[in-house]
């Protein structure tokens, strides 16, 4: 019997809802954050979570790892962490008289790179190849990382003690940047109640296998995007490059990231085609961190999110023919 390579949109949406429900049972009050992390994983992207310590970033990563049965590694980025701690290194084996490769923390399915902006730029750059190519090169040899693969990085807000801003080239590798924020009052009460006797993570069981997640990813990659939608994405990107308040606009890599993310968005919504409304769901989280604002925008306290909303209101929305089920 031939192995299934893709799911129908209805099947994929049902699986996505199972994943969301499982993670939401552990991470309370952050349903939209959980959804958008899932969208990035389905689109084979990486996620940057920017927030203060203690708001549940590590719990979120662990919940996804358990729900999807992923091999999970966590590395705490401190000033003394070396690139070899991430990628691995070669050691001389006296018994064989040869160099033997020792895998670093990157060799897993889900890598939690905790407080990435506390380490040196040299160590930060060790993530560039593995995020772009799903591989690392050590001593001239390239080693492929396991599939599926996702980096979930966290960073403390700029200005926190011992932090430094990530360079634009590093930020551009992340498909999405998300802000978890503090839970509301009722959610915080629920968190304390749930953890009074045991940790909800201990009861979490896988709902999908790694192979099934890969089929979901392949299904998302085949979601249809009309040429009018592609042009709409390109026009939004071009508008960020020509806006007087934006010094550096979104690159073509950003347009590709949005295209992949909206495919996943449509699939989770139960469709095998993209609509303009799917773009509005995820465009801010995909584009905001790729934009460098002008000095005037910073002086007037205008944010990248506000500028994206302005651009969305200015760029004409394409009219698509109705799709029949």
C-alpha positions in Angstrom: 0.0 0.0 0.0 1.4 3.4 -1.0 2.2 5.7 1.8 0.1 8.9 2.0 2.0 12.0 0.9 -0.5 14.7 1.6 -3.7 15.2 3.5 -6.9 16.8 2.3 -7.5 20.4 3.6 -10.2 19.0 5.9 -8.0 16.3 7.4 -5.1 18.8 7.8 -7.3 21.3 9.6 -8.6 18.6 12.0 -5.0 17.6 12.8 -4.1 21.2 13.4 -7.0 21.6 15.8 -5.8 18.6 17.8 -2.4 20.1 18.1 -3.7 23.5 19.2 -6.1 21.9 21.7 -3.2 19.9 23.3 -0.8 22.9 23.6 -3.6 25.1 24.9 -4.2 22.7 27.7 -0.7 23.6 29.0 -0.2 27.2 27.8 -3.2 29.1 29.1 -4.6 32.3 27.6 -2.2 32.5 24.6 -4.3 30.9 21.8 -3.2 33.3 19.0 0.5 32.9 19.9 0.1 29.1 19.9 -1.6 29.3 16.5 1.1 31.4 15.0 3.9 29.1 16.2 2.1 26.2 14.6 1.7 28.2 11.4 5.5 28.7 11.3 6.2 25.0 12.0 3.8 24.0 9.2 5.6 26.4 6.9 9.0 25.1 7.9 9.9 28.4 9.5 11.6 29.6 12.7 10.2 31.7 15.4 11.6 34.5 17.6 9.8 35.1 20.9 10.6 38.5 22.4 9.5 39.0 26.0 10.4 39.2 29.6 11.5 36.0 31.4 8.8 33.9 33.1 5.9 34.4 30.7 5.9 30.8 29.4 8.3 30.7 26.4 10.1 27.6 27.5 6.8 25.9 28.4 5.4 26.7 25.0 8.4 25.0 23.3 8.2 21.9 25.5 4.5 21.6 24.9 5.0 21.6 21.1 7.9 19.1 21.4 5.7 16.7 23.4 2.6 17.2 21.3 4.5 16.4 18.1 6.8 13.8 19.5 9.9 15.9 18.6 13.4 15.4 19.7 14.0 18.6 21.8 17.1 20.4 22.9 17.5 23.6 24.9 20.6 25.7 25.0 20.9 28.7 27.3 22.8 31.4 25.5 25.2 33.1 27.9 28.3 35.2 27.0 30.6 32.2 27.3 28.7 29.9 25.0 30.8 29.0 21.9 29.6 28.3 18.3 30.8 24.7 18.7 28.3 24.3 21.6 25.6 24.8 19.0 27.0 23.1 15.9 29.3 20.4 17.4 33.0 19.9 17.2 35.6 17.3 16.1 37.8 15.5 18.7 40.9 13.3 18.2 40.3 9.7 19.1 43.6 8.0 20.2 42.1 4.5 19.7 41.4 5.1 16.0 43.9 7.8 15.2 41.1 9.8 13.5 39.0 12.9 14.2 35.4 12.1 15.4 32.5 14.5 15.2 30.6 15.2 18.4 27.1 16.6 17.7 26.1 19.9 19.2 22.7 21.1 20.6 21.5 21.9 17.1 21.0 18.2 16.3 17.3 17.7 17.2 13.9 18.5 15.7 13.1 21.5 17.9 15.8 23.7 19.2 15.0 26.2 22.0 17.7 28.9 21.7 17.0 30.6 25.0 17.9 34.3 25.5 19.7 34.4 22.1 20.6 38.1 22.5 22.7 37.5 25.6 25.5 35.6 23.8 28.3 36.9 21.5 27.6 37.8 17.8 30.0 35.0 16.8 27.8 32.4 18.6 24.6 34.0 17.2 26.0 33.6 13.7 26.4 29.8 14.3 22.6 29.7 13.9 22.6 31.3 10.4 23.5 28.2 8.3 21.4 25.7 10.3 18.3 28.0 10.1 18.7 28.6 6.3 20.0 25.2 5.1 19.0 22.8 7.9 22.7 21.8 8.0 25.9 22.7 9.8 29.5 22.8 8.5 32.3 21.8 10.9 36.0 21.5 9.8 35.0 21.6 6.2 32.4 18.8 6.4 28.6 19.4 6.2 26.2 17.6 8.4 22.5 17.5 7.7 20.1 18.1 10.6 17.0 15.9 11.3 13.7 16.6 9.7 11.3 18.2 10.6 13.4 21.1 12.0 12.5 24.3 13.8 14.4 26.8 15.9 12.3 28.5 18.6 14.5 31.4 19.9 13.8 33.7 22.8 15.2 37.1 23.5 14.9 39.6 26.3 13.7 43.1 25.3 16.5 45.4 24.1 17.9 47.3 27.1 17.7 44.4 29.5 21.0 43.8 31.4 23.6 42.0 29.3 21.7 42.0 26.0 22.6 43.3 22.5 20.4 43.7 19.5 20.4 40.9 16.9 21.7 42.1 13.5 19.3 42.4 10.6 20.7 39.4 8.8 19.9 37.3 11.9 16.4 38.7 12.3 15.6 38.0 8.7 16.1 34.3 9.2 13.1 34.1 11.5 9.8 33.6 9.7 7.9 35.2 12.6 8.6 37.4 15.6 6.0 37.1 18.4 5.4 38.8 21.7 3.8 36.6 24.4 3.1 39.3 27.0 1.8 38.7 30.5 -1.3 36.6 30.9 -4.6 38.3 31.9 -5.8 38.0 35.5 -8.1 35.0 34.9 -5.5 33.1 32.9 -2.9 33.7 35.6 -5.3 32.3 38.2 -5.9 29.2 36.0 -2.1 28.7 35.6 -1.7 28.7 39.4 -4.6 26.3 39.9 -3.4 23.9 37.2 0.1 23.7 38.7 -1.0 23.4 42.4 -0.8 19.6 42.3 1.2 18.7 39.2 2.7 20.1 36.0 0.3 19.8 33.1 3.3 19.1 30.8 3.7 15.7 32.6 0.3 14.6 31.3 0.8 15.8 27.7 0.8 13.0 25.1 1.8 13.1 21.4 -1.2 13.7 19.1 0.9 13.4 15.9 4.2 11.6 14.9 7.1 13.4 13.2 6.2 11.7 10.0 2.6 13.0 10.2 3.9 16.5 10.8 6.1 16.2 7.7 3.0 15.2 5.7 1.2 18.3 7.1 4.2 20.5 6.1 4.1 19.0 2.6 0.3 19.6 2.4 0.8 23.2 3.4 3.4 23.7 0.7 0.9 22.6 -1.9 -1.8 25.0 -1.0 -2.7 27.1 -4.0 -1.7 30.8 -4.2 -3.3 32.8 -7.0 -1.1 35.1 -9.0 -3.2 38.0 -7.8 -2.3 37.1 -4.2 1.4 36.9 -5.1 1.2 40.3 -6.7 -0.6 41.6 -3.5 2.2 40.3 -1.3 4.8 41.9 -3.6 3.0 45.2 -3.5 2.9 45.2 0.3 6.6 44.4 0.4 7.4 47.2 -2.2 5.3 49.7 -0.1 7.6 49.0 2.9 10.7 49.8 0.7 9.2 53.1 -0.5 7.6 54.4 2.7 9.2 57.7 4.0 9.1 56.4 7.6 10.9 53.1 6.8 14.7 53.2 6.3 15.0 49.5 5.3 12.0 47.7 3.9 11.1 44.0 3.6 13.4 41.8 1.4 12.3 39.2 -1.1 13.1 36.6 1.7 10.3 38.3 3.7 7.9 38.0 0.8 8.7 34.3 0.5 8.2 33.8 4.2 4.8 35.5 4.1 3.8 33.3 1.1 4.7 30.1 3.0 3.0 31.4 6.2 -0.3 32.2 4.4 -0.4 28.8 2.8 -0.2 27.3 6.4 -2.9 29.8 7.5 -5.3 28.7 4.8 -4.7 25.0 5.5 -5.4 25.4 9.3 -8.6 27.2 8.3 -9.6 24.2 6.2 -8.9 25.5 2.7 -6.5 24.4 0.0 -6.3 28.0 -1.4 -5.2 31.4 0.0 -7.4 34.5 0.3 -6.4 38.1 1.1 -7.8 37.7 4.6 -5.1 35.0 5.3 -2.4 37.6 4.7 -3.9 39.9 7.4 -3.7 37.2 10.0 0.1 36.8 9.8 1.6 39.7 7.9 2.5 41.9 10.9 4.4 39.0 12.7 6.2 38.2 9.4 7.2 41.7 8.3 7.6 43.9 11.4 11.0 42.6 12.5 12.4 42.9 8.9 11.8 46.6 8.8 14.3 49.3 10.0 12.4 52.5 10.8 13.6 56.0 10.1 14.8 58.4 12.9 11.7 60.4 12.4 9.4 57.4 13.0 11.3 56.6 16.2 11.1 60.2 17.4 7.3 60.2 16.8 7.0 56.8 18.5 5.6 55.2 15.4 5.9 51.4 15.4 6.5 49.0 12.5 3.1 47.4 13.3 1.3 50.7 12.8 3.1 51.3 9.5 2.1 47.8 8.2 -1.5 48.5 9.1 -1.3 51.8 7.2 0.2 50.0 4.1 -2.5 47.3 4.3 -5.1 50.1 4.2 -3.4 51.8 1.2 -2.6 48.7 -1.0 -5.7 47.6 -3.1 -7.0 44.2 -2.1 -7.3 41.9 -5.1 -10.7 40.6 -6.0 -10.7 36.8 -6.6 -13.3 34.6 -8.2 -15.2 32.4 -5.9 -13.8 28.9 -5.3 -16.2 26.0 -5.2 -15.8 23.2 -2.6 
